Amino acid sequence: MVKSERRDPSAEEDKEEARDVALSDQRLQDLGYRAEFRREMSLFGVLGISFCAIGILTGMSSAFQTGLFSGGPVGLFWGWNICSFFMFLIALSLAEICSTYPTMGGLYFWVCKMKPDMPILGFFTGWLYSMAMVLTGISGNLSVALYLASMAEIGQGRTLTRVEITAIAWAMNIFSGIINTVGTKAIGRMSTFNVWWTLGGTFVLAITLLVKTPVKNSPAFVFTNFQNFTGWESRGFVVLLGFLQAVYTLEGCETAAQVAEEAVRAEILAPLAVVGSIAGSWLIGLAYMLSLLFTVQSIASVQATTFAIPISQLFYDAVGPQLAQLCLVVVTLAQVMAAITNFTASSRLFYALARDNAFPLKKQFMTLNRFQAPYWGVWTSVLIGCIISCAYIGSAVAFNAILSSAAISVMLSYLQPIVIRVFWPDSIEDFGPFCLGKWSWPVNFASFSFCVFICILFVLPTAYPVNVLNMNYAIVAVGGLLVIITINWFWWGKHNFKGPVKTFTFK
């Protein structure tokens, strides 16, 4: 009698995973880097990182008033769909490059590899994008503080001072640092949980608003009503100003690249996460937006609110104090996770920059703790966050300035690799598994045009007449950041940075 061999399914899965890890490490070695992180992230984990960084519930809730006051419902609806379409094209452009170069340097590394004869481009991209991630995390943690302040006012009738709100933002920055210090597994699990939290939270918020709001708005109001609290007379320009809400919300898809060295088959998983996160966010965001527009009771009331963040007034008017608290809890928790993810991305970028001599204190910033976390980068992000958060003490206008600065910095970072793909289409010779083929140049050109348009639009004055209270300080913040990076290039980068430094060579 011949005994039949039984295959152990778990053993087969382990062998397959080991092969996938070996293939991923081999691709990284081909790019000149030794594998130093454990590959513990699945597709869902990588997708969750991008989904978490985008933060549909958080971005839309934090910046909803921008579109509501600049164009109203009609501007919000069409602005969301137009911006989502172009952000999807940008995601396709970035995913194609990501599949070719699946490393944690992301945008920065891609620019260096595609244009190695101009290291200044890579240096600027790396520094600008790392600071963009820090700014996005800062705006997220300040948003958490504003949500908590609104909850305190709704629940206890106590209005927090700007100093108290800033102190909460400090606490959230420090909390983000602690979570990121725990390491890869904690962040991966959190990002996976955030996918379900966002899906479930959107469903809960939409149902709560649509069922409990006593008076619903008509489709005519949702799809045609125009509002203008800006002072500008041009209806078209006013609607364009509202694009900030959509673009700020949808930024973050490229964050999947920052954990590419921690994912199995990153050349496939990372680009899928980049594109999939935008596609999913487009649809989920549309559902959430429509529920807000059908249930907003008074735009004038939202505009005149005393709550720390205007979306709180919308919830309060629509469903009352108790359910408004529930809505804010759902959004606040999602915002906490999104801010943590931004510091995850910035710390990995600091690691990548230090590895390539684009950042001082190379040894320190490349040090990993026992949880596999680049903790120097984490706590540098926290320190910068605490310093910049102090601007809110001086003026509440600082919040909008940080939002705009984060949005512009990310779009400028997107622009660098896309510019290379438009004007030097042969910059990539050997594409990865995710390739756009004959559609590559048209998609890249459309992405390039939208990035330039948005960067110009977001530095224009958002109110008229312009004064010190309503001035768009984003141009000052971003301009100052570019000056700092320029000084850094001549002080450090020009003498030390020559492009990516190989940590692995074939014998």
ABEGO torsion letter per residue (X at the ends): XBBBBBBBAAAAAAAAAAAAAAAAAAAAAAAGBBBABBBABBAAAAAAAAAAAAGAAAAAAAAAAAAAABGEAAAAAAAAAAAAAAAAAAAAAAAAAAAABBBAAEAAAAAAAABAABAAAAAAAAAAAAAAAAAAAAAAAAAAAAAAAAAAAAAAGBBBBAAAAAAAAAAAAAAAAAAAAAEAAAAAAAAAAAAAAAAAAAAAAAAAAAAABABBBBAAAAAABBBBAAGBABAAAAAAAAAAAAAAAABGAAAAAAAAAABBGAAAAAAAAAAAAAAAAAAAAAAAAAAAAAABABAAAAAABABABAAAAAAAAAAEAAAAAAAAAAAAAAAAAAAAAAAAAAAAAAAAAAAAGABBGAAAAABBBAAGBBAAAAAAAAAAAAAAAAAAAABAAAAAAAAAAAAAAAAAAAAAAAAAAAABAAABABBBABBAEAAAAAAAAAAAAAAAAAAAAAABBABOBBBAAABBAAAAAAAAAAAAAAAAAAAAAAAABAEBBBABBBX
